[in-house]
Amino acid sequence: MAPLGQGQTVARQTPLEVEEGGEEGLPGTPVLLVIEDNEDLLGYLERNLGPRFKIELARHGEEGVHKAKKIVPDIILCDWMMPKKSGVDVCRALKEDELTSHVPIVLLTARADSSSKIEGLETGADDYITKPFELVELMARLDNLIEQRKKLKEKFGMTAWGAHPKRAQSLDEQFLSRLHGLVESNLANSKLNVDWLSREMGVSRVQLHRKLTALVGRPASEIIKEYKLNRAAELLRQQAGNVSDVAYQVGFENVSYFTKVFKDKFKVTPSEFS
């Protein structure tokens, strides 16, 4: 991609732009990974998108794929033409990986022909914006994708620990189904915690946290505890043992702690519940 100043206009100035050194993204804001080999454009995007997103940078496609898998961002803005790995190759690599399959990707390119757009979308890009672009349009597209992810999170959040389809279709569903199976088959295992689950899933604690909060809006620790308590409630209804028996069946070694967290959730003690 030609650098700025060599006949290529990358972005049109708009009132949305901010002065250099503006407010940094606040904690809890969405993480945006920008994959771009042009330093001028990279700086422009970092400066103007920084107040809205926590910005992570990668300067070529291979670095972008590596960084995306490491940090599991909320959204990715990726140039098409880059050394080592093109934007299309980046899309394909990330959309075919269970860890990053859910992350929305916007391709940024000077190629405005319909065949290029179709090629990008067919490899998994969620949106496509051509240069020169208006910053306000780019922001709107990024915000729309973030909002779509929130709606998908609500969908997965409602069904993630209820009835699971026998055949998971998407990589995201496969990920949740595999995690569901691990938790369900190891409820009595007192070692069932975030570290154990991360190892069994083949990801780091951070990667598991990012993936689960993106998909269902809750960290692994909450999911494990909720799953155990819901199963404990089922066992108590079935009179499958006294309080101590049920606590051990769902992996609680400390009955007092089990009683406390059970009451926190159901507002009654296990003995009162049963």
N, C-alpha and C positions, 0 to 999 in steps of 0.2 A: 504494500500500500504506500503510495507516494506521501512524503511528509508534508505537513502544513507549509504553505508558502510556495509550493511548486505547482500552482494551478489547480489545486484541489480544495474546494470548500467543504469542510467536514460538518460544521454545524452553523446554523443561523443564530445570531444573538437574539435573545428574548428577555423581557423584563423579569423572568423567573430566575435568571442567573444571579449569583451572589458574588460578593467580593472575596478575593483570595484571603484565606485566614478566617473564614466565617465559622459559624457554630459547628462543632463536631456532632456526629450522630450520637444520640443518647443511648445508654444501655437499654437493651430490650428491643431496639429498633431492628428492622429486617437486615439481614446480612446479604449484601450484593457483591458477588464476585465479578469483576470486570477483567475480561481476557482480551488484551489489545497490545499490538506490537508498536504502535505509533506513540512515542512519548508525549508529544504535544496533545494528542487526543486523550491519552490516558490521564494526563494532568487536568485537562478540561473537564472530563467526566468525574474525576475524583473531587475536584473543587466544587462542582455544581450539584452533584448528587450526594455529597457528604452530609449535608444537613438532614437529608431524608433517610439515608441508609448508613449502616456500618460498612465501609468499603474495604474489600480485599482485592489485591491486584495480582495479575499474572501477565507476563509479557510475551508469551507464545503458547501455542496450543498444548504442548506436552506439559508445560508447567501448570496450565489451566486445569487439565484433567487431574493431575496429581493433587493440586490444591483443593479442587472441588471434592475429591474423595476424602481428603483430610479434614476439611472444616464443615462439609455438608451445608452450603449456604442456602438461604431462602430463595434466591433467584440469581440467574447468571445473565450478564450482557456480554456477548462474544462476537468479535470481529470475524468476518468470513475468511479473508485472505491473510494468512499468517505463516511464518516459518514453522517447520517441524511437524505441525498438525493443523489442518484447516479448521474453520469453524464447523463445517459439516462433519468432519471427522470427530471433533470434540462432542458434538451433539450425539452422534452415534455411540461413542464410547460411554458417555454418561447415561444415556437413556437405556442402554442395554445392561447397566450395572444396577443390581438390586439396591445398593446403598444410595445412589443418586438419581434413580429413575423418576422420583417425584419432583425433582427440582425444575422449575420453569426456566426455559432458555430463550432469550431474545437474540436473534442474529442481526448484526449490524453490518451493512454492506453497501457498496456503490453499485452493485449489480441489480438493476431495476426490472430486468426482463422476467416474464411470468415463469419461464422454464426454470430459472435459478430459484425463484421463490418456491415453486413446487418442490424442487430438489431439497431445499432446506427444510421445508415442512414435512416432507416424507421421511427425513432422517430423525425427526422428533422435535425440531424446534417448535416452540409454542407461539412465537410471534416473529416478525420480520420487519425491520425498519431500514429504509434506504437513506444514503447520504446524498445531499446535505439534509439534515433533519432539524426540526424545531425541538428545543429542549422540553418545552411544555408537552409536546406530543410523546416524546420518549418517556417522560415522567408518567403521563397518563397510561401508557401501555404497561409500564412496570407496575404501577398501582393496581391496574385491572387484573394482572396476573396474580399479584399478592392476594387480592380479594377472592379470586377464583380458588386459590389454595385454601383460604379460610373456609370456604363453603365445602370443599372436599374434605377438609379436616373435620367439619361437623358431621359429614356423612360417615367417615371412618370412625369417628368418636362414638357415634350412636350404635354402630354394629360391631366394633372391634372385639368386644368381649361378650357378645351375645352369640346368636347362631351364626356359625361360619359356613360359607359355601363349601361343598365337598371339593369343588374344583375352583381354586383361585385363578382368576383370569390375568390380572395385571401383576407386574413385579411388586408393586406396593402391597397388593392383596396377598401375594405369595410370602412376602416378608412378614406381614402380620400373622398369617396363618402358621408359618414356621415358629414364630415367637410364641404364639398362642399354644401350639403343641408342646413346646419345651416347658412352658410354665405349667400347663395342665398335667403333664406327665411327671413333674417333679415337685408337686405341691408339698409332699411330706418331707422333702429334702430341706433340712435346716440351712444348707449352704446356698439355697436359692436366693440370690441377691443380685444387685446390678453387675458386680464384677463377674460373677459366675455366668450370668446371662449374656454379658458382652462376649466372653470367651466362647461360649457355645454358638453364638451367632456369628463369630468370626470378625467382630468389629471392636473398636475401642469404646470406652465409656462415653467419650464425647460424641463419637459418631452415632452411637445408639441413642443418646439423648437428643441429638439434633434430628435424627430420622423420626423418632417417636413423637416429639413435640410438633414436628411439621405435619405428621399424619393424623395424630389423635389428640394433640394438645396437652399431653401429660407425659411426665418423665417415667422411666422404667420403674423406679422405686414405688411410685403411686400405683402403677398398674399391677405390680406384683402384690402389693398389700391389698388392693381392692379385690383382686382375683381370689386371694386366700380368704378374705373375710366373706365374700359372697358364697364361696364353697362351704365355709364353716356354717353359714346360715342355712344352707341346704341340708347339711348333715344334721344340724340341730332339729330342723323341721322333721327330718326322717327318723329322729331319735336313734341316730347311729352311734351313740355313746354318750358318756357324761362330758362335762365341759373340758376336763383334762384330756380325755380321749380325742375329742374333736380338735383341740388345740394342737396336739401332736400330729394328727392326721393332715393338718394343713401347714405343718412346718414351724409352729411356734413352740420353742423349748421353754419359754417363760410364760406360765399360765396367767400370772398377774398382768403382764404386758398385753397378752392376748385379750384379756377381759377389758383392759383400758381402751385399746384401739377398737375393739368390737363395739363398746358402748359409745365411743366417739362417732362411729358411723351409724349405728342403728338406734342410738338414744336409750337403749336398755342393755342390761348385762346379758351375757350368754345364758345364764340360768333363767333369767326372766323371759328371754326370747323363746326358749324351748318349752 
